[in-house]
Amino acid sequence: MRHHGARAEVLVFEHPSAGTQLVKGTVEAGESVVEAAVRELAEESGIVGAACKRELGQWTSDPGDQVWHFWEMTVPHVLPDSWSHLTQDDGGQLFAFRWHPIAEPPASSWYPVFRNALSFLRARLGVRSPQDDCVRDQSTPDAVADRPQHA
């Protein structure tokens, strides 16, 4: 997340075959949620040296019943408005990154579960959009029990 003037923005990317998404991934065995968030950001975006600044909450995706942890990150340098990064996932994927204003509704290119995740993030940050749906708040530690965890 960044603040561009008075506007809050969230980092998104275009997946070549799966639409607009937020950076996320699975917590690996022996890894903390914080370590997973930093690793996934580096793997998917190329951003190195990031740190978790504050937890923004937990959300259970539907469908899938996966627990997502949202973090505000800090980085040691100013990030550009857009860039591309070649990941090593699935034999190499070129992801195109950009900043999306949190208050703006997602376009039709957004993968559906990420639309719901953006609605959750808006609700947690107190940002309203007329097209937001009601989203279940799963901010208690009990929300992570017996479910796969994603950063």
N, C-alpha and C positions, 0 to 999 in steps of 0.2 A: 504494500500500500504506500502511496505517496500523496502529498498535498501539492497540487499545482494551482497556486494562487489560493483562492478560497474553496477550491473543488478537490474533494477526495477522489483518488483513482486507485484501481486495483489492477495488478499485472495479469494479463491474459495472453494466450497464444492461440494461433491457428494451427491445429493439427492437420496434416495433409489429407487425412481420410476420416477424421472424426469431429470436425467443426471447432468452434471456439471453446476453450477450456481454461480452467485455473490450474496452476501448478499443484500437483498432489502426488501421493504415492504411498506405498506400503511401508509400515514400520517393520524392519528386519529383526530377526532373532537377536537378542542381546542389545538392541538399540533403543534409546529413549525416544519419545515423541519429538523432543527438541532436536536431537541428532538427526532424526529422519527428515524433519523439515528443512534443516540446513543442507543435508545431502541431496534431497530431491530438488531443491531450488538450484543447486549447482549442476546436477545431472541434466535437468530439463532446460535450464536457461543459460548456463555458462557463468552465472554469477557466483564468484568465489569470495570468501571472507565475510559472508553474511552471518548475522546472529539474530536469535529470537529476542525481540524487544518486549512484547507482551502478548499474552494469550487473548484471543478475541472470542473464544468459545468453542464448544463442540456441537456437532450437528450429526444426526443420523440420517443418512441418505435413504431415499425411497424412489425407486426400488433398490434393493441391494442390502439394506440394513447394515451399512458400513458406517463406522464412526469416523468422522472427519474432524481434525483439530485445525482451527484457524489461528494463525500467528501473524502479528505485525513484525516485519523483519527490518533490520538495519543493515546497511552495506557501507563499505569504506570509501565509496566514490559515488558521484552523481551518475545515475543511469540515463541513457538516451531515451527519447520518446518512442523509438522502435528499433528493433534489431532482429537478426535471425541467428539461430543456434542449431548446429547439427548434433543431435543426440546419438548415443550408441544403442538406444532402444530399438528392438526389432530390426537389427541390421543397419540402423542409421535412419533417422527421421529429421527433416529440416523443419523446425518450429519457427514461426514468425511471431515475435513478441511485440506487444503494444500496451498502452495504458487505457483502461476503460473507466469513464466516470461512474462512480458507484451509484449516483442518483439516476443515471440513465438506464432504461430497460434494455435487456439484452436483445440483440438482433435474432432473426430466425436462424442464423448460422450457428448459434450456441447449441452445444450438445445439451439435451434436456436436463440431466442431473445437475449440470453446472448452472443452469438458470435457477433451479431451486436453491443451490448453494449461494448464489448471489443474493437471492431474496433473504436467506438466513443472515448473511453478512450485513445487509442493509438494516435488518431489524436489530441486530446486535449493536450496530453503530448509531442507531437512531436516525437513519437516513430513509426518507420515504419516497416511494415512486408509486404513481397511481396504478401501475400494473402488477404490483407485488401481490402474491397470494399469502394466505396465512401459513406460517412455517412453524413447526414444532421446535421449541427451544430445548436442547439437550445439554445444558451447561453443567450438570452435576457429574461428579466422578463416577457415579453408578452407571452412567451411559456407556462406559467403555467395557463393562464386564461381558465376557464371553462373546465378543464380536471382533472381527478383524479391525485393526486400527490403521488409519491413514493420516498422513501428515498433510 
